[in-house]
Amino acid sequence: MLESAQTTLGHDMLKLIGKTTSINVRKVLWTLAETGLPYERLEWQPEHAALNPNGLVPVLVDGDFVLWESNSICRYLCGKAGRDDLLPAEPQARARVEQWMDWQATDLNASWRYAFMALVRQSPAFADSGQVAASADAWNRNVGILDRHLADGGPFAVGGQFTVADIVLGLSLNRWLMTPIGHPRFAAIEAYVELLLERPAYREFGRNGIA
Ligand SMILES: N[C@@H](CCC(=O)N[C@@H](CS)C(=O)NCC(=O)O)C(=O)O
């Protein structure tokens, strides 16, 4: 099944499967823009189901190599493009980038889900106001952790250089800012978003009006 889906996709250029409104696809689009790697984006089709057992996007197809999980795809693209500035080869610098990416995918993502599904998606399955408030509090606490980190060790997530960690955090902060919860005043977060907005790809794929 995998083989026939890949044959349909062809082998010449990187293929990114997923819609541009998906936060996890937009991480990859931003990373592709930073690396300059040529690619083609495809909308998900039933024939792609064999490519990801989770049935989710994004999925990257690079010839015979198929990869899912947005943060893994972003790291792969940095490596493929030889962009040590975005994903350092030196073990400690690399670990620090991966630390913030893992934090984004685990603690931060887990905290916003209920509030986002209730307040932005307006899903009836997320209608418990107590859980909305708890989710918003946990989300704000996590953004506060990042705010204190940036105040002490910024201006980027890993010090003075823009890395792929800033891509995944930038998308997450866009979602935080666009979700109607009470937002505490976090000066370092505000400065960070302004800094990211200097990058055309954040304006196009990150802070582009889509939560
Ligand atoms: N952990 C996965 C999550 C992927 C995910 O949740 N993708 C969503 C879009 S952001 C999805 O495919 N939803 C189903 C759909 O859009 O049809 C990743 O980071 O790639």
The ligand as a MOL file (V3000), in Angstrom:
LIG
                    3D

  0  0  0     0  0            999 V3000
M  V30 BEGIN CTAB
M  V30 COUNTS 20 19 0 0 0
M  V30 BEGIN ATOM
M  V30 1 N 1.7550 15.1940 16.8810 0
M  V30 2 C 1.3470 15.3960 15.5260 0
M  V30 3 C -0.0510 15.9830 15.5480 0
M  V30 4 C -0.5950 16.1340 14.1430 0
M  V30 5 C -2.0210 16.6640 14.1560 0
M  V30 6 O -2.7130 16.7200 15.1950 0
M  V30 7 N -2.4730 17.0510 12.9810 0
M  V30 8 C -3.8250 17.5660 12.8260 0
M  V30 9 C -3.7860 18.9350 12.1500 0
M  V30 10 S -2.8610 20.1130 13.1200 0
M  V30 11 C -4.6280 16.6570 11.9200 0
M  V30 12 O -4.0740 15.9930 11.0570 0
M  V30 13 N -5.9460 16.6280 12.1190 0
M  V30 14 C -6.8050 15.8660 11.2910 0
M  V30 15 C -7.1180 16.5700 10.0230 0
M  V30 16 O -6.7080 17.7330 9.8480 0
M  V30 17 O -7.7830 15.9660 9.1740 0
M  V30 18 C 2.3400 16.3210 14.8150 0
M  V30 19 O 2.9000 17.2070 15.4900 0
M  V30 20 O 2.5530 16.1700 13.6120 0
M  V30 END ATOM
M  V30 BEGIN BOND
M  V30 1 1 1 2
M  V30 2 1 2 3
M  V30 3 1 2 18
M  V30 4 1 3 4
M  V30 5 1 4 5
M  V30 6 2 5 6
M  V30 7 1 5 7
M  V30 8 1 7 8
M  V30 9 1 8 9
M  V30 10 1 8 11
M  V30 11 1 9 10
M  V30 12 2 11 12
M  V30 13 1 11 13
M  V30 14 1 13 14
M  V30 15 1 14 15
M  V30 16 2 15 16
M  V30 17 1 15 17
M  V30 18 2 18 19
M  V30 19 1 18 20
M  V30 END BOND
M  V30 END CTAB
M  END
